[in-house]
Amino acid sequence: YDLNGRLVSQTDLRTMQGVKAVDVSSLASGVYMVQIIGDNASIVKRLIKE
């Protein structure tokens, strides 16, 4: 999500094996909120792209 609450990207990580990596090269520089949802928990972290 961007800081205005708009969803800018969504990736399903369930099909990925091992370490999870998401390509953010197409995002403009700025601050984003990353939400990760698991089976029993979720977390939101701030991502700063320069």
N, CA, C and O atoms as CSV, one atom per row, in Angstrom:
chain,resi,resn,atom,element,x,y,z
A,1,TYR,N,N,0.836,-1.183,0.000
A,1,TYR,CA,C,0.000,0.000,0.000
A,1,TYR,C,C,0.881,1.247,0.000
A,1,TYR,O,O,1.942,1.262,0.624
A,2,ASP,N,N,0.441,2.285,-0.697
A,2,ASP,CA,C,1.154,3.551,-0.559
A,2,ASP,C,C,0.623,4.259,0.689
A,2,ASP,O,O,-0.277,3.746,1.355
A,3,LEU,N,N,1.168,5.419,1.005
A,3,LEU,CA,C,0.759,6.102,2.231
A,3,LEU,C,C,-0.651,6.678,2.159
A,3,LEU,O,O,-1.181,7.144,3.167
A,4,ASN,N,N,-1.263,6.649,0.974
A,4,ASN,CA,C,-2.656,7.067,0.827
A,4,ASN,C,C,-3.614,5.887,0.974
A,4,ASN,O,O,-4.827,6.051,0.837
A,5,GLY,N,N,-3.072,4.695,1.254
A,5,GLY,CA,C,-3.897,3.516,1.455
A,5,GLY,C,C,-4.261,2.764,0.190
A,5,GLY,O,O,-5.059,1.827,0.234
A,6,ARG,N,N,-3.686,3.163,-0.940
A,6,ARG,CA,C,-3.983,2.480,-2.206
A,6,ARG,C,C,-3.111,1.236,-2.356
A,6,ARG,O,O,-1.904,1.287,-2.121
A,7,LEU,N,N,-3.725,0.122,-2.747
A,7,LEU,CA,C,-2.986,-1.102,-3.025
A,7,LEU,C,C,-2.202,-0.897,-4.312
A,7,LEU,O,O,-2.798,-0.630,-5.355
A,8,VAL,N,N,-0.875,-1.017,-4.261
A,8,VAL,CA,C,-0.061,-0.795,-5.456
A,8,VAL,C,C,0.492,-2.092,-6.025
A,8,VAL,O,O,0.902,-2.132,-7.185
A,9,SER,N,N,0.510,-3.152,-5.227
A,9,SER,CA,C,1.006,-4.438,-5.704
A,9,SER,C,C,0.527,-5.531,-4.771
A,9,SER,O,O,0.341,-5.312,-3.574
A,10,GLN,N,N,0.329,-6.715,-5.340
A,10,GLN,CA,C,-0.069,-7.861,-4.530
A,10,GLN,C,C,0.624,-9.091,-5.097
A,10,GLN,O,O,0.576,-9.323,-6.305
A,11,THR,N,N,1.269,-9.883,-4.241
A,11,THR,CA,C,1.993,-11.078,-4.658
A,11,THR,C,C,1.616,-12.235,-3.749
A,11,THR,O,O,1.630,-12.094,-2.526
A,12,ASP,N,N,1.280,-13.377,-4.334
A,12,ASP,CA,C,0.970,-14.578,-3.559
A,12,ASP,C,C,2.273,-15.339,-3.344
A,12,ASP,O,O,2.841,-15.883,-4.291
A,13,LEU,N,N,2.746,-15.379,-2.104
A,13,LEU,CA,C,4.020,-16.020,-1.786
A,13,LEU,C,C,3.873,-17.508,-1.492
A,13,LEU,O,O,4.878,-18.190,-1.292
A,14,ARG,N,N,2.665,-18.023,-1.459
A,14,ARG,CA,C,2.464,-19.434,-1.124
A,14,ARG,C,C,3.075,-20.366,-2.152
A,14,ARG,O,O,3.437,-21.493,-1.815
A,15,THR,N,N,3.199,-19.930,-3.391
A,15,THR,CA,C,3.740,-20.793,-4.438
A,15,THR,C,C,5.258,-20.737,-4.507
A,15,THR,O,O,5.865,-21.506,-5.252
A,16,MET,N,N,5.886,-19.845,-3.748
A,16,MET,CA,C,7.337,-19.691,-3.770
A,16,MET,C,C,7.966,-20.595,-2.714
A,16,MET,O,O,7.414,-20.762,-1.626
A,17,GLN,N,N,9.120,-21.176,-3.035
A,17,GLN,CA,C,9.827,-22.057,-2.110
A,17,GLN,C,C,10.987,-21.313,-1.462
A,17,GLN,O,O,11.570,-20.423,-2.082
A,18,GLY,N,N,11.334,-21.664,-0.211
A,18,GLY,CA,C,12.503,-21.096,0.461
A,18,GLY,C,C,12.342,-19.629,0.796
A,18,GLY,O,O,11.287,-19.200,1.262
A,19,VAL,N,N,13.388,-18.865,0.559
A,19,VAL,CA,C,13.406,-17.436,0.873
A,19,VAL,C,C,12.441,-16.708,-0.052
A,19,VAL,O,O,12.401,-16.960,-1.256
A,20,LYS,N,N,11.680,-15.819,0.522
A,20,LYS,CA,C,10.692,-15.060,-0.248
A,20,LYS,C,C,11.277,-13.708,-0.638
A,20,LYS,O,O,11.759,-12.968,0.219
A,21,ALA,N,N,11.237,-13.385,-1.918
A,21,ALA,CA,C,11.721,-12.091,-2.405
A,21,ALA,C,C,10.671,-11.509,-3.343
A,21,ALA,O,O,10.108,-12.219,-4.176
A,22,VAL,N,N,10.417,-10.233,-3.203
A,22,VAL,CA,C,9.427,-9.550,-4.038
A,22,VAL,C,C,10.135,-8.440,-4.796
A,22,VAL,O,O,10.842,-7.627,-4.198
A,23,ASP,N,N,9.950,-8.402,-6.111
A,23,ASP,CA,C,10.574,-7.391,-6.962
A,23,ASP,C,C,9.811,-6.073,-6.830
A,23,ASP,O,O,8.633,-5.995,-7.179
A,24,VAL,N,N,10.481,-5.044,-6.328
A,24,VAL,CA,C,9.853,-3.727,-6.173
A,24,VAL,C,C,10.447,-2.707,-7.146
A,24,VAL,O,O,10.248,-1.504,-6.981
A,25,SER,N,N,11.169,-3.183,-8.151
A,25,SER,CA,C,11.839,-2.266,-9.074
A,25,SER,C,C,10.856,-1.397,-9.857
A,25,SER,O,O,11.217,-0.305,-10.295
A,26,SER,N,N,9.634,-1.860,-10.039
A,26,SER,CA,C,8.660,-1.072,-10.806
A,26,SER,C,C,7.973,-0.002,-9.962
A,26,SER,O,O,7.258,0.839,-10.508
A,27,LEU,N,N,8.171,-0.017,-8.650
A,27,LEU,CA,C,7.554,0.987,-7.781
A,27,LEU,C,C,8.339,2.291,-7.824
A,27,LEU,O,O,9.566,2.280,-7.916
A,28,ALA,N,N,7.638,3.397,-7.758
A,28,ALA,CA,C,8.286,4.708,-7.688
A,28,ALA,C,C,8.949,4.868,-6.324
A,28,ALA,O,O,8.565,4.203,-5.362
A,29,SER,N,N,9.936,5.743,-6.241
A,29,SER,CA,C,10.558,6.042,-4.952
A,29,SER,C,C,9.498,6.571,-4.000
A,29,SER,O,O,8.616,7.335,-4.393
A,30,GLY,N,N,9.595,6.157,-2.749
A,30,GLY,CA,C,8.623,6.611,-1.764
A,30,GLY,C,C,8.544,5.668,-0.593
A,30,GLY,O,O,9.383,4.781,-0.434
A,31,VAL,N,N,7.536,5.863,0.224
A,31,VAL,CA,C,7.318,5.051,1.416
A,31,VAL,C,C,6.076,4.199,1.185
A,31,VAL,O,O,5.045,4.697,0.733
A,32,TYR,N,N,6.184,2.922,1.495
A,32,TYR,CA,C,5.095,1.973,1.305
A,32,TYR,C,C,4.889,1.180,2.588
A,32,TYR,O,O,5.807,1.040,3.396
A,33,MET,N,N,3.694,0.671,2.766
A,33,MET,CA,C,3.393,-0.225,3.875
A,33,MET,C,C,3.225,-1.619,3.283
A,33,MET,O,O,2.402,-1.832,2.392
A,34,VAL,N,N,4.016,-2.570,3.789
A,34,VAL,CA,C,3.974,-3.948,3.304
A,34,VAL,C,C,3.218,-4.782,4.331
A,34,VAL,O,O,3.586,-4.813,5.505
A,35,GLN,N,N,2.172,-5.449,3.890
A,35,GLN,CA,C,1.395,-6.310,4.778
A,35,GLN,C,C,1.661,-7.756,4.387
A,35,GLN,O,O,1.478,-8.140,3.232
A,36,ILE,N,N,2.095,-8.558,5.361
A,36,ILE,CA,C,2.350,-9.978,5.144
A,36,ILE,C,C,1.342,-10.743,5.995
A,36,ILE,O,O,1.268,-10.557,7.210
A,37,ILE,N,N,0.574,-11.600,5.346
A,37,ILE,CA,C,-0.472,-12.353,6.035
A,37,ILE,C,C,-0.117,-13.830,5.998
A,37,ILE,O,O,0.082,-14.401,4.926
A,38,GLY,N,N,-0.039,-14.445,7.173
A,38,GLY,CA,C,0.225,-15.874,7.282
A,38,GLY,C,C,-1.015,-16.609,7.752
A,38,GLY,O,O,-2.088,-16.019,7.880
A,39,ASP,N,N,-0.861,-17.901,8.007
A,39,ASP,CA,C,-1.999,-18.711,8.442
A,39,ASP,C,C,-2.567,-18.235,9.774
A,39,ASP,O,O,-3.785,-18.202,9.954
A,40,ASN,N,N,-1.687,-17.866,10.711
A,40,ASN,CA,C,-2.142,-17.524,12.058
A,40,ASN,C,C,-1.785,-16.111,12.496
A,40,ASN,O,O,-2.062,-15.732,13.634
A,41,ALA,N,N,-1.182,-15.335,11.623
A,41,ALA,CA,C,-0.749,-13.994,12.022
A,41,ALA,C,C,-0.579,-13.113,10.792
A,41,ALA,O,O,-0.530,-13.599,9.662
A,42,SER,N,N,-0.491,-11.816,11.033
A,42,SER,CA,C,-0.154,-10.875,9.968
A,42,SER,C,C,0.723,-9.787,10.562
A,42,SER,O,O,0.706,-9.544,11.768
A,43,ILE,N,N,1.490,-9.135,9.694
A,43,ILE,CA,C,2.398,-8.083,10.135
A,43,ILE,C,C,2.417,-6.997,9.068
A,43,ILE,O,O,2.264,-7.283,7.880
A,44,VAL,N,N,2.604,-5.763,9.489
A,44,VAL,CA,C,2.728,-4.630,8.573
A,44,VAL,C,C,4.066,-3.965,8.854
A,44,VAL,O,O,4.382,-3.653,10.002
A,45,LYS,N,N,4.853,-3.747,7.801
A,45,LYS,CA,C,6.161,-3.097,7.919
A,45,LYS,C,C,6.241,-1.955,6.920
A,45,LYS,O,O,5.603,-1.984,5.867
A,46,ARG,N,N,7.032,-0.954,7.265
A,46,ARG,CA,C,7.244,0.187,6.369
A,46,ARG,C,C,8.417,-0.127,5.448
A,46,ARG,O,O,9.453,-0.612,5.902
A,47,LEU,N,N,8.259,0.148,4.161
A,47,LEU,CA,C,9.298,-0.041,3.154
A,47,LEU,C,C,9.611,1.323,2.560
A,47,LEU,O,O,8.712,2.015,2.084
A,48,ILE,N,N,10.877,1.712,2.586
A,48,ILE,CA,C,11.310,2.974,1.982
A,48,ILE,C,C,12.116,2.638,0.744
A,48,ILE,O,O,13.161,1.994,0.838
A,49,LYS,N,N,11.638,3.069,-0.425
A,49,LYS,CA,C,12.360,2.849,-1.673
A,49,LYS,C,C,12.957,4.171,-2.121
A,49,LYS,O,O,12.248,5.159,-2.307
A,50,GLU,N,N,14.266,4.173,-2.290
A,50,GLU,CA,C,14.959,5.401,-2.710
A,50,GLU,C,C,15.127,5.443,-4.203
A,50,GLU,O,O,15.687,6.402,-4.734
